[in-house]
C-alpha cells in the first residue's frame, strides 16, 4: 500500500444497516450472493439470501446492494451507487447475460469474452456509427476507445497506446484485431492497385498467429508471445507505416507440450498441406511426430488446418513474403518436426550415443536434406561436443540424454530464429515511417497465468503483468489521489495494494530472482544439486503462483551451441545460413540472459491515454491494465 494511502472505512460501516436492507455477502459457490437483512444483533446481522438460505454474518463482511440498477445494468460503472467488488461483478453479469460484453468505468473499457461470434459488434456499419462520435455518446465499445485515441492524435497531437490485458483466454487477441481493423478503417487509403499499408498491417496478424499462437488449456488460439504494434499516420491521418515488436516467444513449447494443448499452429497447418507439399517435405500424419504427439489433442473441431495453411500462405503473399521465402520457411518448419523424431541409444563407448534405428536415421537424413546441410555433420553436432582446453580443442561424445537435450536445443533455436526473421521481414515489408510523429500503439500482452505446473515462462509472463498492474496503480490510484489533494477535493482515500515489493522481489539487484538467475548462469562454480527442493511461491496481485525452478537456468540461457551454429551457417540454403550468422558476426549477440533482456525490452516507453480490461468470465476474474501517459 502506498504510504500516502489511508484505509477507508468499510462501506457497510458507513451506512446504517437495518431490517430490510439489501446487501451482498460472500458465498463459497457463487462468490457473492445477495440477500435481505431480517434481524440485527449488535455487530451481526441475520440474512435471508436469494437462494433460500438463512445466514448470520458480521456487518464488516457485507456490502450494501444498489436496488435501483436497471434490468440491463449500467453502462458506466462510475454511476453505480456502490463501487465495490460484488456491485461491479453483478453489473457485468447482468449485462453479459444479455450479450452486452462492453462496459465503461469512466474512460476504462471492460470487455468480457462472449465465447461466441457476435458479428454485429464488428461489422462495417458499426464502425461507421462510432467514427467521430463523442466518447460516451454511444454504447460502450472497443471502437470508441480506438476512435478517441485517433481523435486525440489528430486534434491534439497526442500519440497514444492501447493496452489490452487480462487473463489467458480473456479474448485479448480478438480484441486487438478489432482495434487494428478499426484503425485501418479510419486511416485507410483508397486502393489504387497493389498492397496498401493497412492491408499488410492486418494480414500480419494471421502470419504471426500461425507461428506464435497455440492451443492451451484455456484458449484455442493463445498468443505465446507478446506483441506491440506501432501504427504510424501521416498529417492527413492516413496510415503511413507500422512497426511490430515482439516479446518472449515461448520456445519450450516447440519441444514439450502437455495434454490437451497443441504445439504452434504452423506445424499442424503444414501437415494438412496439399499432397505435393507433404511429399516435398517428407511429412505424414501429425500424430507421427514426437513434438506433436506428446498431447492427445492433434486436431481442433472448429479449425480446418488445411484451410488455415492456405490462408496463411495467402496472408504471406499479401504482406510481401515471396514464394521462394515461403518455401524456405516451411522447409525449416518441416525440418524441426523431423529433428524431433531423431532418437538416440547408448553407444559402445562410455558416455556415448548413436542414432537409435533406421527410422530415426530417416528423420536425420530428412532434416539434413531440408536444412541443406551435411548429414554427417548434423549427426556429429548432436552426439559430439567440442571442448576448448589449454592444449587445444578436443572432441568428446555425449550420452543419449545429452544428445536429446542437444537436439531439442537446436530445434528451439531454429524455430526462435525463424520467428524473429518473420517479424523482421514483416517490418521490412510494411515499412517504417520514420518521419511520422503521429503514432498509435496496440499492446497485446500475455495474460496472468497460473497452471498446475508453472515454470520460467510463467514467471516472465506474470512479471509483465505485475509491471502493467503497477502502471495501473500509478495512474488510476496514485496520480488521481494526488490530483484530488492538489485541488483540495473532499474525498475518501481508496485502498489498493501497491505491488512494488513483488517487482523488487523479481527484478531488483542484487537479490532479485532475475539477478540470482544471471549470477548462477555466469558462475562456473554453480551446479544443481541432485537432491533439492525446487518450488517457490510468489504472492502476485492476482493470486499465489507456485513455480518449479528446476529448468529455470536452462530456459534463461540464450546461446547457440557453436557446433550447431557452424553447421547451419554452412547450409547451402541462403535462407537457413542467414538465420545463423557466423560466430564472429554473432559475437556481440547478447551475453545477457533471456530474463534480463526481456526486462530491459519491456521498459520501452509506451505513450497512452485510457484503459481496456479483458475479462475471462468463466473464472469471474477481473484483470486491469491502464493506458498510461508519459
C-alpha positions in Angstrom: 0.0 0.0 0.0 1.3 3.5 -0.8 2.4 5.4 2.2 0.0 8.2 1.2 -2.9 5.8 1.2 -5.3 5.5 4.1 -7.6 2.6 4.6 -11.2 3.7 4.0 -14.0 2.7 6.3 -15.8 -0.4 5.1 -18.9 0.5 3.1 -21.3 -1.2 5.4 -19.7 0.5 8.4 -20.5 3.9 6.9 -24.2 3.0 6.3 -26.9 2.2 8.7 -27.8 -1.5 8.3 -31.4 -2.0 9.3 -34.0 -4.7 8.9 -35.0 -4.7 5.3 -31.5 -3.6 4.0 -30.5 -5.3 0.8 -26.9 -6.5 1.0 -24.2 -8.7 -0.6 -22.3 -11.3 1.3 -19.6 -13.8 0.3 -20.7 -17.3 -0.9 -18.3 -20.3 -1.3 -20.1 -21.4 -4.5 -21.3 -18.2 -6.1 -18.5 -15.9 -4.8 -21.1 -13.3 -3.9 -24.9 -13.6 -3.2 -27.5 -11.0 -2.4 -30.0 -11.1 0.4 -32.2 -9.1 2.8 -31.5 -8.4 6.5 -34.3 -9.6 8.7 -32.7 -9.1 12.1 -29.8 -7.2 13.6 -27.8 -8.1 16.8 -25.0 -5.7 17.6 -22.3 -6.2 15.0 -24.1 -9.2 13.4 -27.0 -9.4 11.1 -29.3 -12.2 10.1 -29.9 -12.5 6.3 -32.3 -14.3 4.0 -30.3 -15.0 0.8 -31.9 -15.2 -2.6 -31.0 -18.9 -2.9 -33.2 -19.7 0.2 -30.6 -19.9 2.9 -30.6 -18.1 6.3 -27.2 -16.9 7.5 -25.7 -14.9 10.2 -22.7 -12.6 9.3 -20.7 -9.8 10.7 -21.6 -6.3 9.4 -17.9 -6.0 8.4 -18.3 -8.9 6.0 -21.2 -7.4 4.0 -21.7 -4.8 1.3 -24.8 -2.7 0.5 -26.7 -3.5 -2.6 -27.8 -1.0 -5.2 -31.5 -1.9 -5.7 -32.0 0.7 -8.4 -29.8 -0.9 -11.1 -31.8 -1.3 -14.3 -32.5 -4.7 -15.8 -29.8 -4.4 -18.3 -27.2 -3.0 -15.9 -25.4 0.4 -16.0 -23.1 1.1 -19.0 -20.7 3.2 -16.9 -19.9 1.8 -13.5 -18.8 5.1 -12.1 -22.6 5.7 -11.9 -23.1 2.7 -9.5 -24.2 3.8 -6.1 -21.6 1.4 -4.5 -18.4 0.8 -6.5 -17.3 -2.4 -4.7 -16.5 -5.9 -5.9 -20.0 -7.5 -5.8 -21.6 -4.5 -7.3 -19.1 -4.4 -10.2 -19.4 -8.2 -10.8 -23.1 -8.2 -10.6 -23.4 -5.3 -13.1 -21.1 -7.1 -15.5 -23.0 -10.4 -15.1 -26.4 -8.7 -15.8 -25.0 -7.2 -19.0 -23.2 -10.3 -20.0 -26.4 -12.3 -19.7 -27.9 -10.0 -22.4 -24.8 -10.4 -24.7 -23.7 -6.9 -23.7 -20.0 -7.5 -23.4 -18.7 -4.0 -23.1 -18.9 -1.7 -20.1 -17.2 1.5 -19.2 -15.7 2.6 -15.9 -15.1 6.2 -16.7 -12.7 6.1 -19.6 -11.8 2.5 -19.0 -13.4 -0.2 -21.1 -14.1 -3.7 -19.7 -14.6 -6.3 -22.4 -15.9 -9.8 -21.5 -15.1 -12.7 -23.7 -18.5 -13.9 -25.1 -17.1 -17.3 -26.3 -19.4 -17.0 -29.4 -19.5 -15.0 -32.5 -21.3 -11.6 -32.3 -21.0 -10.3 -35.9 -22.9 -7.1 -35.2 -20.1 -5.8 -33.0 -17.6 -5.7 -35.8 -19.5 -5.1 -39.0 -18.7 -2.0 -41.2 -21.9 -0.1 -40.3 -20.9 -0.4 -36.6 -17.5 1.2 -37.5 -19.3 4.0 -39.3 -21.5 4.6 -36.3 -18.6 5.1 -34.0 -16.5 7.2 -36.4 -16.2 10.7 -34.9 -18.8 10.1 -32.2 -18.1 11.7 -28.8 -16.8 9.3 -26.2 -19.7 8.0 -24.1 -22.3 9.2 -26.6 -22.9 5.6 -27.9 -22.9 2.2 -26.1 -19.5 1.1 -24.8 -17.4 -0.4 -27.5 -13.8 -1.1 -28.3 -14.2 1.0 -31.4 -14.9 4.0 -29.1 -11.6 3.5 -27.4 -9.8 3.4 -30.8 -11.7 6.4 -32.1 -10.9 8.6 -29.1 -7.3 7.7 -29.4 -7.3 8.5 -33.1 -9.1 11.9 -32.5 -6.7 12.8 -29.7 -3.8 12.0 -32.0 -5.2 14.1 -34.9 -6.7 17.0 -32.9 -4.3 17.4 -30.1 -1.1 15.9 -31.5 -1.0 13.2 -28.8 0.4 9.8 -29.6 -1.4 7.0 -27.8 -1.0 3.4 -26.9 -3.9 1.0 -26.2 -3.0 -1.7 -23.7 -5.1 -4.9 -23.9 -4.7 -7.1 -20.9 -6.4 -9.8 -19.0 -6.1 -13.5 -18.0 -5.1 -16.1 -20.6 -8.3 -16.8 -22.6 -10.0 -13.5 -21.9 -10.2 -12.6 -25.6 -7.2 -10.1 -25.9 -6.1 -11.3 -29.3 -9.5 -10.9 -30.9 -10.0 -7.5 -29.3 -6.6 -6.4 -30.6 -7.6 -7.5 -34.1 -10.8 -5.4 -33.8 -8.8 -2.4 -32.7 -6.4 -2.7 -35.6 -9.3 -3.2 -38.1 -10.9 0.0 -36.8 -7.7 2.0 -37.0 -7.2 0.6 -40.6 -10.8 1.7 -41.3 -10.1 5.3 -40.0 -6.7 5.6 -41.6 -7.1 3.5 -44.8 -6.4 4.7 -48.3 -8.4 4.1 -51.4 -7.0 1.1 -53.1 -5.1 2.1 -56.3 -3.6 -1.2 -57.1 -1.1 -3.3 -55.1 -1.0 -3.8 -51.4 -1.9 -0.9 -49.1 0.0 -0.4 -45.8 -3.2 -1.1 -43.7 -3.8 -4.4 -45.6 -0.3 -5.5 -44.8 -0.7 -4.5 -41.1 -3.9 -6.5 -40.9 -2.5 -9.5 -42.7 0.5 -9.6 -40.4 -1.9 -10.9 -37.7 -2.6 -14.3 -39.3 1.0 -14.8 -40.2 2.2 -14.1 -36.6 -0.7 -16.2 -35.2 0.3 -19.2 -37.3 3.8 -19.2 -36.0 3.3 -17.7 -32.5 -0.1 -19.0 -31.3 -1.2 -22.4 -30.0 -4.0 -24.2 -28.2 -3.7 -24.1 -24.5 -5.9 -25.4 -21.7 -7.9 -22.2 -21.7 -7.7 -20.9 -25.2 -7.6 -22.5 -28.6 -5.7 -19.5 -30.1 -3.5 -18.4 -27.3 -0.7 -15.9 -28.1 2.5 -17.4 -26.8 4.4 -14.2 -27.3 3.8 -10.5 -26.5 3.3 -8.0 -29.3 3.4 -4.3 -29.6 2.2 -2.9 -32.9 3.1 0.8 -33.6 0.9 2.2 -36.3 2.2 5.4 -37.9 0.0 8.0 -39.5 0.7 11.0 -41.8 -0.5 14.5 -41.3 -3.8 13.7 -43.1 -4.5 10.8 -40.7 -3.7 8.1 -43.2 -1.6 5.0 -42.2 1.9 5.6 -43.5 3.8 2.8 -41.8 4.0 0.4 -38.9 6.5 -1.5 -36.7 6.0 -4.7 -34.8 7.9 -5.5 -31.7 7.6 -9.0 -30.1 8.5 -10.2 -26.6 9.5 -13.6 -25.2 8.3 -16.3 -27.6 7.6 -19.5 -25.6 10.4 -21.5 -27.1 10.0 -24.5 -24.8 6.6 -25.3 -26.5 8.5 -26.4 -29.6 9.8 -29.5 -27.9 7.4 -30.0 -25.0 3.6 -29.8 -24.7 1.1 -31.2 -22.3 -2.4 -32.6 -22.9 -4.7 -31.2 -24.0 -2.6 -28.4 -25.5 -1.1 -28.2 -29.0 2.2 -27.0 -30.4 2.4 -23.9 -32.6 -0.4 -23.9 -35.3 2.0 -23.9 -38.3 3.1 -27.5 -37.6 -0.4 -28.8 -37.9 -1.2 -26.5 -40.9 1.8 -27.9 -42.7 0.9 -31.5 -42.0 -2.5 -30.7 -43.7 -1.0 -29.0 -46.7 -1.7 -30.1 -50.3 -0.3 -33.6 -51.1 2.6 -32.2 -53.2 3.8 -30.1 -50.3 3.6 -33.0 -47.9 5.6 -35.2 -50.2 8.2 -32.5 -50.8 8.7 -32.1 -47.0 8.5 -35.8 -46.3 5.7 -35.3 -43.8 2.9 -37.6 -42.6 0.2 -37.6 -40.0 0.9 -35.1 -37.3 0.5 -37.8 -34.7 3.6 -39.5 -36.0 5.9 -36.6 -34.8 7.3 -36.5 -31.3 6.9 -32.8 -31.0 3.2 -33.1 -31.7 2.1 -36.5 -30.2 3.1 -35.7 -26.6 -0.5 -34.4 -26.4 -3.7 -36.2 -27.1 -5.0 -33.2 -28.9 -4.0 -33.2 -32.6 -7.0 -31.7 -34.3 -9.5 -28.9 -33.3 -13.1 -29.5 -34.2 -13.7 -25.9 -35.2 -10.5 -25.4 -37.2 -9.6 -26.8 -40.6 -5.8 -27.0 -40.6 -5.8 -27.4 -44.4 -7.8 -24.2 -44.9 -5.6 -22.4 -42.4 -2.5 -23.4 -44.3 -3.8 -21.9 -47.5 -5.0 -18.8 -45.6 -1.5 -18.4 -44.0 0.1 -18.6 -47.5 -2.4 -16.1 -48.8 -1.6 -13.7 -45.9 2.1 -14.2 -46.6 1.5 -13.1 -50.2 -0.3 -10.0 -49.0 2.5 -8.9 -46.7 5.0 -9.4 -49.5 6.8 -12.6 -48.4 7.9 -14.2 -51.7 7.1 -17.7 -52.9 10.7 -18.6 -52.6 10.8 -17.3 -49.0 7.6 -19.2 -48.1 9.0 -22.4 -49.5 12.1 -21.9 -47.3 10.1 -21.1 -44.3 8.0 -24.2 -44.4 11.1 -26.4 -45.2 12.5 -25.1 -41.9 9.2 -25.9 -40.1 9.2 -29.4 -41.5 12.9 -29.8 -40.6 12.0 -29.1 -36.9 9.4 -31.8 -36.9 11.8 -34.3 -38.4 14.5 -33.2 -35.9 12.2 -34.2 -33.0 12.0 -37.7 -34.3 15.8 -38.3 -34.2 16.3 -40.6 -31.2 19.4 -42.0 -29.6 20.7 -45.1 -27.8 23.8 -45.7 -25.8 26.9 -46.3 -27.9 29.8 -48.8 -27.4 32.0 -46.3 -25.6 31.2 -44.9 -22.2 29.1 -41.7 -22.3 28.5 -42.0 -26.0 25.4 -42.3 -28.2 24.4 -43.4 -31.7 21.3 -42.9 -33.8 18.7 -45.4 -32.5 17.5 -47.1 -35.6 16.7 -46.8 -39.3 13.5 -44.8 -38.6 15.5 -42.3 -36.6 18.1 -42.2 -39.4 15.4 -41.5 -42.0 14.4 -38.4 -40.0 18.1 -37.4 -39.6 18.5 -37.6 -43.4 15.3 -35.7 -43.9 16.4 -32.9 -41.5 19.7 -32.6 -43.2 18.1 -32.5 -46.7 15.5 -29.9 -45.7 18.1 -27.7 -44.0 20.6 -28.3 -46.9 23.4 -29.2 -44.5 25.8 -32.2 -44.4 24.1 -35.2 -42.8 27.3 -36.5 -41.2 28.0 -33.0 -39.7 24.4 -32.9 -38.4 24.8 -36.2 -36.7 28.1 -35.2 -35.1 26.7 -31.9 -33.9 24.1 -33.9 -32.0 26.2 -36.7 -30.5 29.5 -35.0 -30.0 30.7 -31.8 -28.4 33.9 -29.7 -28.9 35.7 -28.5 -25.7 38.3 -25.8 -25.6 41.3 -26.8 -23.4 44.7 -25.2 -22.8 46.2 -27.9 -25.1 43.6 -27.1 -27.9 40.1 -28.2 -29.0 39.2 -31.8 -28.2 36.0 -33.6 -29.3 34.1 -35.7 -26.8 31.0 -37.9 -27.1 27.8 -37.4 -25.1 25.3 -39.8 -23.7 21.8 -40.3 -25.2 20.1 -38.0 -22.7 22.6 -35.2 -23.5 22.2 -35.8 -27.2 18.4 -35.5 -26.8 18.9 -32.2 -24.9 21.2 -31.0 -27.8 18.5 -32.0 -30.3 15.8 -30.1 -28.5 18.1 -27.1 -28.0 18.8 -27.0 -31.8 15.0 -27.3 -32.6 14.2 -24.4 -30.2 16.9 -22.2 -31.6 15.9 -22.9 -35.2 12.3 -22.1 -34.5 13.1 -19.0 -32.5 15.4 -17.6 -35.2 12.7 -18.3 -37.8 10.1 -16.4 -35.8 12.5 -13.4 -35.4 13.1 -13.5 -39.1 9.4 -13.4 -39.8 8.9 -10.4 -37.5 11.8 -8.5 -39.2 10.5 -9.5 -42.7 7.0 -8.2 -41.8 8.5 -4.9 -40.6 10.6 -4.5 -43.7 7.6 -5.3 -46.0 5.2 -3.0 -44.2 7.7 -0.1 -43.9 8.5 2.1 -41.0 7.6 5.8 -41.5 10.5 7.4 -39.6 9.1 10.9 -40.3 5.8 10.3 -38.6 5.1 12.0 -35.3 1.6 10.6 -35.1 1.5 7.1 -33.6 -1.0 4.7 -32.0 0.4 1.6 -30.4 -1.5 -1.5 -29.6 -0.1 -3.8 -27.0 -1.4 -7.4 -26.9 0.5 -8.9 -24.0 0.1 -12.3 -22.3 -2.3 -12.5 -19.5 -1.6 -13.6 -16.0 -1.0 -17.4 -15.8 -1.2 -19.9 -13.0 -1.2 -23.6 -14.0 -0.7 -26.9 -12.3 2.9 -26.6 -13.2 4.4 -23.2 -13.6 7.9 -22.6 -15.0 10.3 -19.9 -16.2 7.8 -18.7 -18.9 5.0 -18.2 -16.4 7.4 -16.2 -14.2 8.3 -13.8 -17.1 4.6 -13.5 -18.1 3.4 -12.8 -14.6 6.3 -10.3 -14.1 5.0 -8.5 -17.2 1.5 -8.3 -15.7 2.9 -7.1 -12.4 4.7 -4.2 -14.3 1.4 -3.3 -16.0 -0.5 -3.5 -12.8 2.0 -1.1 -11.3 1.2 1.4 -14.1 -2.4 0.9 -13.4 -1.9 1.7 -9.7 0.3 4.6 -10.5 -2.1 6.3 -12.9 -5.5 5.3 -11.7 -5.0 5.5 -8.0 -1.8 7.3 -7.0 -1.9 10.1 -9.6 -5.7 10.6 -9.2 -5.4 10.9 -5.5 -2.6 13.3 -5.7 -4.6 15.5 -8.1 -7.6 15.4 -5.7 -5.3 16.6 -2.9 -3.9 19.4 -5.0 -7.4 20.6 -5.9 -8.4 20.2 -2.2 -11.4 17.9 -3.2 -13.1 16.3 -0.2 -13.0 12.6 -0.9 -12.2 9.2 0.8 -8.9 7.6 0.1 -9.1 4.4 -1.9 -7.4 1.3 -0.6 -5.2 -0.6 -3.1 -2.3 -3.0 -3.0 1.0 -1.4 -4.1 2.8 -4.3 -5.8 6.3 -2.6 -5.8 7.5 -5.2 -3.3 6.7 -8.0 -5.7 8.6 -6.3 -8.5 11.6 -5.8 -6.3 11.5 -9.5 -5.4 11.7 -10.4 -9.1 13.9 -7.7 -10.7 15.8 -5.7 -8.0 19.5 -6.1 -7.8 21.4 -7.7 -6.2 18.9 -10.1 -4.6 16.0 -10.3 -7.1 15.2 -13.6 -8.8 16.4 -12.4 -12.2 19.7 -11.2 -10.8 20.1 -14.5 -8.9 19.4 -16.5 -12.1 22.0 -14.4 -14.0 24.6 -14.9 -11.3 24.1 -18.6 -11.2 24.3 -18.8 -15.1 27.5 -16.8 -15.2 29.2 -18.5 -12.3 31.2 -21.5 -13.5 31.2 -22.9 -10.0 27.4 -23.1 -9.8 25.9 -26.6 -10.1 22.5 -28.0 -9.4 22.5 -30.5 -6.5 20.8 -33.8 -7.3 18.6 -33.5 -4.2 16.9 -30.2 -4.0 13.6 -28.5 -3.3 12.8 -26.6 -6.4 9.5 -25.0 -5.8 8.9 -21.4 -4.6 5.7 -19.3 -4.4 5.1 -15.7 -5.1 2.0 -13.8 -3.9 1.1 -11.9 -7.1 -1.5 -9.2 -7.3 -3.8 -11.7 -9.0 -3.1 -14.6 -6.6 -0.5 -17.0 -5.4 1.6 -18.9 -8.0 3.9 -21.7 -7.2 6.9 -22.1 -9.6 9.0 -25.1 -10.3 12.6 -23.8 -10.7 14.3 -27.0 -11.8 14.5 -25.8 -15.5 14.9 -22.1 -14.9 18.6 -21.9 -15.6 18.4 -23.8 -18.9 15.4 -21.8 -20.0 17.1 -18.5 -19.0 20.1 -19.1 -21.2 20.1 -17.7 -24.7 23.1 -19.0 -26.6 23.7 -21.2 -29.7 25.9 -24.2 -29.4 28.9 -23.5 -31.5 28.6 -26.8 -33.4 25.0 -26.0 -34.3 25.9 -22.5 -35.4 28.7 -23.7 -37.6 26.6 -26.5 -39.1 23.7 -24.2 -40.1 25.8 -21.3 -41.2 27.4 -23.6 -43.7 24.0 -24.6 -45.1 23.7 -24.5 -48.9 20.4 -22.7 -48.4 21.0 -19.0 -48.1 17.8 -18.7 -46.0 19.0 -21.1 -43.4 22.5 -19.8 -43.3 21.1 -16.3 -42.9 19.2 -17.4 -39.7 22.6 -18.4 -38.2 25.3 -15.8 -39.0 28.9 -16.7 -38.4 30.2 -16.9 -34.8 32.3 -13.7 -35.4 29.1 -11.8 -36.6 27.2 -13.1 -33.6 29.9 -12.3 -31.0 28.0 -9.2 -29.9 24.8 -11.2 -29.6 23.9 -10.7 -26.1 25.6 -12.5 -23.3 22.7 -11.3 -21.2 20.0 -13.8 -20.2 16.5 -14.0 -21.6 15.0 -12.7 -18.4 17.3 -9.7 -18.3 16.8 -8.8 -22.0 13.1 -9.2 -21.5 13.1 -6.9 -18.5 15.0 -4.3 -20.5 12.9 -4.6 -23.6 9.7 -4.2 -21.6 11.0 -0.9 -20.3 10.4 0.6 -23.7 8.2 3.7 -23.2 4.6 3.4 -24.3 2.5 6.5 -24.6 -1.2 6.4 -23.9 -4.5 7.8 -22.5 -7.1 5.3 -21.4 -7.7 1.7 -20.1 -9.1 -1.5 -21.5 -9.8 -4.6 -19.4 -10.3 -8.1 -20.7 -12.3 -10.4 -18.5 -12.4 -14.2 -18.6 -16.0 -14.5 -17.2 -15.6 -18.3 -16.7 -13.3 -17.5 -13.7 -15.0 -14.3 -12.7 -11.6 -12.6 -12.6 -11.1 -9.0 -13.5 -7.6 -8.0 -14.5 -6.8 -4.4 -15.1 -4.2 -2.5 -17.1 -4.0 1.2 -17.9 -3.3 3.3 -20.9 -0.7 5.4 -19.1 0.7 8.7 -20.1 4.4 9.6 -20.2 
